[in-house]
Amino acid sequence: MKPVRELTSDMGNKFASSGDFVMAVKFFTDAIKYNPTEYKLFGNRSFCFEKMQEYAKALADAELSLSMCPGWVKGLFRKGRALAGLKVNGLMTSITQLMVCNCVNVRHPQWGR
């Protein structure tokens, strides 16, 4: 049997995949309680917050993930999406960091406004 931290993360992924972001956030929050240093959990919860248009929370989680794993491409992407939602000037910094990694095409539809 899987440990609780994995089960809660798996459930968060299931709910996120089905579009139930409220439940996904609950499970990712529980998973974080069991594994508070797993940066990907904060990235996943950031994604859910962004989908729920809670951009300040999405940004906070993206920044937490990046504090644990600086330069994490998905974390930079999540931060950029949150900044775009907030319409904050830091968006260009995030895009620039991703471009330095050669990881993003700024014309990609996901960067649309």
C-alpha atoms as an extended CHARMM CRD file, in Angstrom:
* protein
*
       113  EXT
         1         1  MET       CA              0.0000000000        0.0000000000        0.0000000000  PROA      1               0.0000000000
         2         2  LYS       CA              1.2110000000        3.5100000000       -0.8420000000  PROA      2               0.0000000000
         3         3  PRO       CA              2.0820000000        5.9730000000        1.9170000000  PROA      3               0.0000000000
         4         4  VAL       CA             -0.5320000000        8.6390000000        2.7050000000  PROA      4               0.0000000000
         5         5  ARG       CA              1.6150000000       11.3860000000        1.1580000000  PROA      5               0.0000000000
         6         6  GLU       CA              1.5370000000        9.5910000000       -2.2040000000  PROA      6               0.0000000000
         7         7  LEU       CA             -2.1580000000        8.7640000000       -1.9760000000  PROA      7               0.0000000000
         8         8  THR       CA             -3.0870000000       12.3820000000       -1.3060000000  PROA      8               0.0000000000
         9         9  SER       CA             -0.8770000000       13.5670000000       -4.1560000000  PROA      9               0.0000000000
        10        10  ASP       CA             -2.3870000000       10.9730000000       -6.5050000000  PROA      10              0.0000000000
        11        11  MET       CA             -5.8980000000       12.0750000000       -5.5450000000  PROA      11              0.0000000000
        12        12  GLY       CA             -4.9340000000       15.6980000000       -6.1520000000  PROA      12              0.0000000000
        13        13  ASN       CA             -3.6990000000       14.7620000000       -9.6210000000  PROA      13              0.0000000000
        14        14  LYS       CA             -6.9200000000       12.8500000000      -10.3390000000  PROA      14              0.0000000000
        15        15  PHE       CA             -9.1350000000       15.7460000000       -9.3340000000  PROA      15              0.0000000000
        16        16  ALA       CA             -6.9950000000       18.2460000000      -11.2510000000  PROA      16              0.0000000000
        17        17  SER       CA             -7.1540000000       16.0580000000      -14.3640000000  PROA      17              0.0000000000
        18        18  SER       CA            -10.9360000000       15.9300000000      -14.1290000000  PROA      18              0.0000000000
        19        19  GLY       CA            -11.1830000000       19.7110000000      -13.6690000000  PROA      19              0.0000000000
        20        20  ASP       CA            -12.2610000000       19.6440000000      -10.0150000000  PROA      20              0.0000000000
        21        21  PHE       CA             -9.6490000000       22.1290000000       -8.8670000000  PROA      21              0.0000000000
        22        22  VAL       CA            -11.2480000000       22.8180000000       -5.4810000000  PROA      22              0.0000000000
        23        23  MET       CA            -10.8930000000       19.1630000000       -4.4700000000  PROA      23              0.0000000000
        24        24  ALA       CA             -7.4480000000       18.9830000000       -6.0570000000  PROA      24              0.0000000000
        25        25  VAL       CA             -6.2890000000       21.9100000000       -3.9050000000  PROA      25              0.0000000000
        26        26  LYS       CA             -7.5840000000       20.1400000000       -0.7940000000  PROA      26              0.0000000000
        27        27  PHE       CA             -5.6450000000       16.9820000000       -1.6010000000  PROA      27              0.0000000000
        28        28  PHE       CA             -2.4700000000       18.8320000000       -2.6110000000  PROA      28              0.0000000000
        29        29  THR       CA             -2.6860000000       20.8060000000        0.6400000000  PROA      29              0.0000000000
        30        30  ASP       CA             -2.9260000000       17.5370000000        2.5680000000  PROA      30              0.0000000000
        31        31  ALA       CA             -0.0170000000       16.0960000000        0.5870000000  PROA      31              0.0000000000
        32        32  ILE       CA              2.0560000000       19.1830000000        1.4390000000  PROA      32              0.0000000000
        33        33  LYS       CA              1.3840000000       18.5950000000        5.1480000000  PROA      33              0.0000000000
        34        34  TYR       CA              2.9550000000       15.1430000000        4.7980000000  PROA      34              0.0000000000
        35        35  ASN       CA              5.7770000000       16.2710000000        2.5140000000  PROA      35              0.0000000000
        36        36  PRO       CA              6.3970000000       20.0250000000        2.9120000000  PROA      36              0.0000000000
        37        37  THR       CA              9.6610000000       20.0050000000        0.9650000000  PROA      37              0.0000000000
        38        38  GLU       CA              8.2730000000       18.4920000000       -2.2490000000  PROA      38              0.0000000000
        39        39  TYR       CA              8.3760000000       21.4610000000       -4.6060000000  PROA      39              0.0000000000
        40        40  LYS       CA              6.2340000000       19.7400000000       -7.2510000000  PROA      40              0.0000000000
        41        41  LEU       CA              3.2550000000       19.6780000000       -4.8840000000  PROA      41              0.0000000000
        42        42  PHE       CA              3.3990000000       23.4660000000       -4.6470000000  PROA      42              0.0000000000
        43        43  GLY       CA              3.6460000000       23.6170000000       -8.4390000000  PROA      43              0.0000000000
        44        44  ASN       CA              0.5970000000       21.4000000000       -8.8070000000  PROA      44              0.0000000000
        45        45  ARG       CA             -1.3970000000       23.4520000000       -6.3370000000  PROA      45              0.0000000000
        46        46  SER       CA             -0.2650000000       26.6290000000       -8.1250000000  PROA      46              0.0000000000
        47        47  PHE       CA             -1.6980000000       25.1910000000      -11.3480000000  PROA      47              0.0000000000
        48        48  CYS       CA             -5.0430000000       24.5820000000       -9.6380000000  PROA      48              0.0000000000
        49        49  PHE       CA             -5.1580000000       28.0710000000       -8.1570000000  PROA      49              0.0000000000
        50        50  GLU       CA             -4.3980000000       29.5260000000      -11.5820000000  PROA      50              0.0000000000
        51        51  LYS       CA             -7.2490000000       27.5440000000      -13.1270000000  PROA      51              0.0000000000
        52        52  MET       CA             -9.5600000000       28.8840000000      -10.3890000000  PROA      52              0.0000000000
        53        53  GLN       CA             -8.3060000000       32.4110000000      -11.2140000000  PROA      53              0.0000000000
        54        54  GLU       CA             -6.8310000000       32.7890000000       -7.7310000000  PROA      54              0.0000000000
        55        55  TYR       CA             -3.6770000000       34.2890000000       -9.1420000000  PROA      55              0.0000000000
        56        56  ALA       CA             -2.1790000000       35.6210000000       -5.9040000000  PROA      56              0.0000000000
        57        57  LYS       CA             -2.3090000000       32.1210000000       -4.3900000000  PROA      57              0.0000000000
        58        58  ALA       CA             -0.9670000000       30.6390000000       -7.6250000000  PROA      58              0.0000000000
        59        59  LEU       CA              1.9340000000       33.0700000000       -7.5050000000  PROA      59              0.0000000000
        60        60  ALA       CA              2.6720000000       32.3360000000       -3.8420000000  PROA      60              0.0000000000
        61        61  ASP       CA              2.8430000000       28.5890000000       -4.5020000000  PROA      61              0.0000000000
        62        62  ALA       CA              4.9280000000       29.0490000000       -7.6490000000  PROA      62              0.0000000000
        63        63  GLU       CA              7.3890000000       31.1570000000       -5.6790000000  PROA      63              0.0000000000
        64        64  LEU       CA              7.4910000000       28.5610000000       -2.8830000000  PROA      64              0.0000000000
        65        65  SER       CA              8.2760000000       25.8310000000       -5.4040000000  PROA      65              0.0000000000
        66        66  LEU       CA             11.0460000000       27.9830000000       -6.8820000000  PROA      66              0.0000000000
        67        67  SER       CA             12.4960000000       28.7080000000       -3.4480000000  PROA      67              0.0000000000
        68        68  MET       CA             12.9360000000       24.9480000000       -3.0310000000  PROA      68              0.0000000000
        69        69  CYS       CA             14.1020000000       24.2850000000       -6.5660000000  PROA      69              0.0000000000
        70        70  PRO       CA             15.4310000000       27.4740000000       -8.2100000000  PROA      70              0.0000000000
        71        71  GLY       CA             15.2920000000       27.3770000000      -11.9760000000  PROA      71              0.0000000000
        72        72  TRP       CA             12.6210000000       24.6570000000      -12.0770000000  PROA      72              0.0000000000
        73        73  VAL       CA             11.1090000000       25.2270000000      -15.5110000000  PROA      73              0.0000000000
        74        74  LYS       CA              7.5500000000       24.3170000000      -14.5490000000  PROA      74              0.0000000000
        75        75  GLY       CA              7.7850000000       26.5780000000      -11.5030000000  PROA      75              0.0000000000
        76        76  LEU       CA              8.9290000000       29.4610000000      -13.6930000000  PROA      76              0.0000000000
        77        77  PHE       CA              6.0670000000       28.7420000000      -16.0670000000  PROA      77              0.0000000000
        78        78  ARG       CA              3.5460000000       28.6690000000      -13.2020000000  PROA      78              0.0000000000
        79        79  LYS       CA              4.9430000000       31.9450000000      -11.8890000000  PROA      79              0.0000000000
        80        80  GLY       CA              4.6450000000       33.5120000000      -15.3260000000  PROA      80              0.0000000000
        81        81  ARG       CA              1.0390000000       32.3660000000      -15.7020000000  PROA      81              0.0000000000
        82        82  ALA       CA              0.1540000000       33.7280000000      -12.2550000000  PROA      82              0.0000000000
        83        83  LEU       CA              1.8020000000       37.0570000000      -13.0500000000  PROA      83              0.0000000000
        84        84  ALA       CA             -0.0720000000       37.1780000000      -16.3540000000  PROA      84              0.0000000000
        85        85  GLY       CA             -3.3140000000       36.6160000000      -14.4560000000  PROA      85              0.0000000000
        86        86  LEU       CA             -2.4080000000       39.3970000000      -12.0480000000  PROA      86              0.0000000000
        87        87  LYS       CA             -1.2390000000       41.5540000000      -14.9450000000  PROA      87              0.0000000000
        88        88  VAL       CA              2.0110000000       42.2510000000      -13.1010000000  PROA      88              0.0000000000
        89        89  ASN       CA              5.2110000000       43.5660000000      -14.6510000000  PROA      89              0.0000000000
        90        90  GLY       CA              7.2590000000       40.6020000000      -13.3810000000  PROA      90              0.0000000000
        91        91  LEU       CA              5.7880000000       38.5080000000      -16.1780000000  PROA      91              0.0000000000
        92        92  MET       CA              8.5360000000       39.5630000000      -18.5660000000  PROA      92              0.0000000000
        93        93  THR       CA             11.2050000000       38.5260000000      -16.0580000000  PROA      93              0.0000000000
        94        94  SER       CA              9.6920000000       35.0400000000      -15.8170000000  PROA      94              0.0000000000
        95        95  ILE       CA              9.4370000000       34.7260000000      -19.5950000000  PROA      95              0.0000000000
        96        96  THR       CA             13.0440000000       35.8980000000      -19.9410000000  PROA      96              0.0000000000
        97        97  GLN       CA             14.2040000000       33.2850000000      -17.4170000000  PROA      97              0.0000000000
        98        98  LEU       CA             12.3760000000       30.5900000000      -19.3590000000  PROA      98              0.0000000000
        99        99  MET       CA             13.8470000000       31.8020000000      -22.6400000000  PROA      99              0.0000000000
       100       100  VAL       CA             17.3360000000       31.6460000000      -21.1240000000  PROA      100             0.0000000000
       101       101  CYS       CA             16.5960000000       27.9860000000      -20.3590000000  PROA      101             0.0000000000
       102       102  ASN       CA             15.4690000000       27.7500000000      -23.9890000000  PROA      102             0.0000000000
       103       103  CYS       CA             12.2740000000       26.2240000000      -22.6540000000  PROA      103             0.0000000000
       104       104  VAL       CA              9.5000000000       28.4060000000      -23.9960000000  PROA      104             0.0000000000
       105       105  ASN       CA              8.1470000000       29.7980000000      -27.1950000000  PROA      105             0.0000000000
       106       106  VAL       CA              6.5950000000       33.1410000000      -26.2210000000  PROA      106             0.0000000000
       107       107  ARG       CA              4.1610000000       32.7950000000      -29.1170000000  PROA      107             0.0000000000
       108       108  HSD       CA              2.7650000000       29.5830000000      -27.6310000000  PROA      108             0.0000000000
       109       109  PRO       CA             -1.0220000000       29.8250000000      -27.0550000000  PROA      109             0.0000000000
       110       110  GLN       CA             -0.6040000000       29.1750000000      -23.3100000000  PROA      110             0.0000000000
       111       111  TRP       CA              1.0570000000       32.5800000000      -22.9670000000  PROA      111             0.0000000000
       112       112  GLY       CA             -1.9670000000       34.3000000000      -24.4890000000  PROA      112             0.0000000000
       113       113  ARG       CA             -3.7240000000       37.0070000000      -22.5580000000  PROA      113             0.0000000000
